[in-house]
Amino acid sequence: YFLEKTQGRIPLSLCDVQSPFNVAALVVDMSALFMGLYDCPDQVAELLDRITGLMSEFTQEQIKRIGGALVWPGHGFASCRVFEGVGMSDDNSMMLSADQYQQFAVPAMVKGTADFAGPAFHSCGNWSHMAFTVKEIPGLRMIDGAFSVQTDPSPNEAEVFPTVFANSGVIVNARIVGDASDVADQICKLWEPGMKLIAVTYCQTPKEQKCAYERVHEI
C-alpha cells in the first residue's frame, strides 16, 4: 500500500530486525536459554542457526517486496539507499560475557547478514563495556547507541567510543535527545578525527533543533 501510494519515491526500511540471540530469548524461556549456554551449548547453537536461516528468508522477502525504495541498514539507524548492512537489535546479548557473546551471538549475526553486506549493531542501554567486543564483529558496518538520559535512562559513556571506533571504518550512529547544549556536550566527547559519526538529534522546538545542528557542525 505504501509503495503504491508513494510510487516508490519515499524510502522504506526493513522492519525492526532482531538479532538471532534476541529472537531466541523471545522464543524460549530466557532463564533456560542462559542455562543452556552451559548445559547444552550445541543445542543453543543449533537453535540460533535455525533462527538465522528463517531471518535470512524473511529479509529476502522484504527486499523483494520493497524493491528500489529500500534503504539500509534499516529501522532505528540513519539509513539511505547507498548505505550497506542490516541493522539488528541485540539488547539481550549484553547480558553475556565477552567470550559467550563471541561464541554464540556473533556467528549467528554474521551468518544472518552475510548476503546483505554485513551487520549493523544496536542495543538499548549502556553497552560501553562491550564496545571493544562489538567492534570485533566481522564485517561490522555501523553501530547505534543512546548518548543522553533523555534518549535512554541508562545512556552510553560517550568517551569510550572514539577510543574504540576512530579509524575503524565503522559508522557510529549517535542518538541524542535534549537541547543544543546537551547535544554539543556529547558530540565533544564523541568526536575526534578518524570517527565516522552521525548525530541523530531531537530538540523540543525547530529553533533549538537548528541551534543543535549548527553546534554539531561547528564542532
C-alpha positions in Angstrom: 0.0 0.0 0.0 2.8 2.4 1.0 4.7 1.8 -2.2 1.6 2.1 -4.3 0.6 5.4 -2.8 4.1 7.0 -2.9 5.1 5.4 -6.2 8.4 4.4 -4.6 9.5 8.0 -4.1 9.8 7.9 -0.3 12.4 5.4 1.1 11.3 2.4 3.1 13.4 0.4 5.5 13.3 -3.2 6.7 11.3 -3.9 9.8 12.8 -3.7 13.3 15.1 -6.7 12.8 16.1 -8.5 16.0 19.4 -10.4 16.3 19.2 -14.2 16.3 20.0 -14.2 20.1 17.3 -11.6 20.8 14.8 -13.8 18.9 15.9 -16.9 20.8 15.2 -15.1 24.1 11.7 -14.4 22.9 11.1 -18.0 21.6 12.2 -19.9 24.7 12.3 -19.1 28.4 15.2 -16.7 28.9 16.4 -18.4 32.1 16.5 -21.7 30.3 18.3 -20.1 27.4 21.1 -18.8 29.6 21.4 -22.1 31.4 21.6 -23.8 28.1 24.8 -21.9 27.3 26.4 -24.1 30.0 24.3 -27.2 29.9 23.7 -27.8 26.2 25.7 -25.3 24.1 25.4 -27.3 20.9 21.6 -27.2 21.1 21.7 -23.4 21.7 24.0 -23.1 18.6 21.5 -25.2 16.6 18.6 -23.1 17.7 20.4 -19.9 16.7 21.3 -21.4 13.4 17.7 -22.3 12.6 16.5 -18.8 13.6 19.3 -17.3 11.4 18.0 -19.2 8.3 14.4 -18.1 8.9 15.5 -14.5 9.3 17.5 -14.6 6.1 14.5 -15.8 4.2 12.3 -13.2 5.8 14.8 -10.4 4.9 15.0 -11.6 1.3 11.2 -11.5 1.1 11.2 -7.9 2.4 13.8 -6.9 -0.1 11.8 -8.4 -3.0 8.6 -6.5 -1.9 10.2 -3.1 -1.2 12.4 -3.1 -4.3 14.2 0.1 -5.3 12.8 2.1 -2.4 14.8 0.1 0.1 17.2 1.9 2.4 19.9 0.4 4.7 20.8 -0.5 7.5 17.1 -0.1 8.4 14.9 0.6 11.4 16.5 2.8 14.1 19.5 3.7 12.1 20.2 6.7 9.8 19.5 5.0 6.5 19.8 5.6 2.8 20.0 3.8 -0.5 23.8 3.9 -0.6 24.5 2.6 2.9 25.1 -1.1 3.5 24.5 -3.7 6.1 21.4 -4.9 8.1 20.6 -3.2 11.3 19.9 -5.6 14.2 18.7 -5.1 17.8 21.0 -7.1 20.0 19.9 -5.9 23.5 19.8 -9.3 25.3 23.3 -10.2 24.3 24.6 -7.5 26.7 23.9 -10.0 29.5 26.5 -12.4 28.1 30.2 -12.3 28.8 32.5 -11.3 26.0 33.5 -14.9 25.4 29.9 -16.1 25.3 29.0 -13.3 23.0 31.7 -14.2 20.6 30.9 -17.9 20.8 27.1 -17.7 20.4 25.7 -14.4 19.3 28.4 -13.2 16.8 28.4 -16.2 14.5 24.7 -16.2 14.1 24.6 -12.4 13.4 27.4 -12.7 10.9 25.8 -15.6 9.1 22.4 -13.9 9.0 23.8 -10.8 7.4 26.4 -12.4 5.0 24.1 -11.9 2.0 23.4 -8.3 2.9 26.9 -6.7 3.2 27.3 -7.4 7.0 25.7 -6.4 10.3 24.9 -3.1 11.9 24.6 -3.3 15.7 22.1 -1.7 18.0 21.4 -2.1 21.7 19.4 0.0 24.1 21.0 1.0 27.4 24.7 1.3 28.3 26.7 -1.2 26.4 30.0 0.8 26.6 31.6 -2.2 28.4 31.0 -4.3 25.3 32.3 -1.7 22.8 35.6 -3.4 22.1 33.9 -6.8 21.7 31.3 -5.4 19.4 33.9 -3.7 17.2 35.4 -7.2 16.5 32.2 -8.4 14.9 33.4 -9.4 11.3 32.1 -7.1 8.6 30.5 -4.7 11.1 29.2 -1.6 9.2 27.5 0.6 11.8 26.7 0.8 15.5 23.9 2.6 17.2 23.6 3.8 20.8 21.9 6.3 23.1 24.0 9.2 24.4 21.8 11.2 26.7 19.5 10.4 29.6 16.6 11.9 27.6 17.2 9.3 25.0 17.7 6.4 27.4 17.7 6.4 31.2 21.0 4.4 31.1 22.9 6.1 28.2 26.4 5.1 26.9 29.6 6.5 28.1 30.5 8.7 25.2 34.2 9.0 25.9 34.7 5.3 25.3 33.6 5.4 21.6 36.4 7.4 20.0 38.9 5.2 21.7 37.2 2.1 20.2 35.9 3.2 16.8 38.1 6.1 15.5 39.9 4.9 12.3 37.9 1.6 12.3 35.7 2.5 9.4 32.6 1.6 11.5 30.0 4.3 11.5 28.8 5.5 14.9 25.1 6.4 14.8 24.7 8.5 18.0 21.1 9.3 19.2 21.0 12.4 21.4 17.7 13.8 22.6 18.0 17.1 24.5 18.6 20.8 24.0 21.5 22.2 21.9 23.9 22.3 24.9 23.2 18.6 25.7 23.9 17.7 22.1 27.1 19.7 21.9 28.4 18.2 25.2 28.0 14.7 23.9 29.4 15.4 20.4 32.5 17.0 22.0 33.1 13.6 23.8 32.3 11.5 20.8 34.1 13.4 18.0 37.7 13.2 17.0 39.5 12.8 13.7 39.0 9.4 12.2 35.5 9.0 13.5 32.6 8.3 11.1 29.9 9.9 13.2 26.2 10.5 12.5 24.5 12.7 15.1 20.7 11.9 15.3 19.3 14.7 17.4 15.8 15.7 18.7 15.0 19.0 20.3 11.7 20.4 21.5 11.4 23.3 19.0 12.6 23.9 15.5 14.7 26.9 16.8 16.5 24.7 19.3 17.0 22.0 16.7 18.5 24.5 14.3 20.9 25.6 17.0 21.9 22.0 17.7 22.5 21.4 14.0 24.8 24.5 13.9 26.7 23.5 17.1 27.3 20.0 15.8 28.8 21.3 12.5 30.9 23.9 14.4 32.4 21.0 16.5 
